[in-house]
Amino acid sequence: MQQALDYDVAILGAGPVGMALAALLARRGVPGSRVALIDAKSLGQAITDPRSIALAWGSRVLLEEVAAWPLPATPIHQIHVSRRGRLGRSMMDRLEHKLPALGYVARYGDVVGALAIACERAGVTVIRPARVERFEEQSDGVTLALDDGRTLTAAVTVQAEGGVFGQQQDKAVRRDYGQTAVIARISTSSPIAFRAFERFTDEGPLALLPQDGADGHQYALVWCVKPERAAQLLALEDDTFLHQLGGAFGSRLGRFTRVSPRAAFPLGLNAGAHAGRRTVAIGNAAQTLHPVAGQGLNLGLRDAAVLARALARQAGPDAIARFAEERDHDRRLVISLTDAMARIFTDSGPLQSLFGLSLAVLDTVKPARMLLAELMMFGHRGGRAPRYYNE
């Protein structure tokens, strides 16, 4: 490949992580015309996606850097963590960290819409709808073949389109949790403003995230259960579903009064994507996590920030190697933590009494509680100011 390359960086996947990378590259001095953002969906399809996503405080900082914030989002001031049927709980509070919020809950479509404007403003080359059928890595670049017959070349190709667990190519570390996430929007009779709940049950974690919306509901629900149980929950009449949800969650929010149409997806860990000399994966394409603690997107946005900094210096093998080294600890720590929470804390064995005790200890030992909250908000920082933000 001796001819001039079409692009410095080709990004496959225009979800929040892919678009954040494109906008951050432009922010760090890479001309937008040298960045290609390729996605199979139209922008219209993407911005109407109603899914709820959790954004950590650190992710808000990244979005602010590329002028993709503010956007419609409900702040999380407190996070209440508990284990069903056990004593002990822990409460994380924004006031301990002197921040306006620990995080936010937003519509996927709203995040994509804000980032699309940022990419347009930066002059990023957007190619959609189009699908990359194959790509070939060579010594001096990558050749990409699109489904419309076009052929593009780039110095580096970034895979940012992850997909759903069970529909992905297996990576180095794979674990099927035997759980399915049932998702919906929920209303209650006694909502607690700006407080999120993570409740561990024998089948899996149950999360309620505060999220106002035009539909009048107050919470986004992520209820992780066994696949056969998920099928039953999807088939229930609304009143019966709400009754069973109340039995699993408890009465902290009064009665569950309304529910939106429900959906479900399988849960598993799929991490350790192979990186070539000129190809690399980030976000969900690199590591698909269990949704417990809402870390998947936030980990992916940190990937985008570090990769943008490396590629802005030079789009080539050295940048990919530097990225892999810098991201290794944060990735491994978050993957290990969410994997442990998904497996150990949902077991019904005798260790669960110790889990309840550990929550009580976490609630009384402020340094430990603050350390865990800061990991959720910023990722691993190695005792230093985070290198992901505002560079």
Secondary structure, DSSP 8 states (H G I E B T S, - for coil): --S--SEEEEEE--SHHHHHHHHHHHHTT--GGGEEEE-SS-HHHHHT---EEEEEHHHHHHHHHTT--S-SEEEE-EEEEEETTSS-EEEEEHHHHT-S-SEEEEEHHHHHHHHHHHHHHHT-EEE-S--EEEEEEETTEEEEEETTS-EEEEEEEEE-----TTSS---SEEEEEEEEEEEEEEEESS--TTEEEEEE-SS-EEEEEE---TT---EEEEEEE-HHHHHHHHHS-HHHHHHHHHHHH-STT--EEEE---EEEEEEEEE-----SSEEE-GGGTEE---GGG-HHHHHHHHHHHHHHHHHH-SSHHHHHHHHHHHHHHHHHHHHHHHHHHHTTT--STHHHHHHHHHHHHHH-HHHHHHHHHHHHH---TTS--SSS--
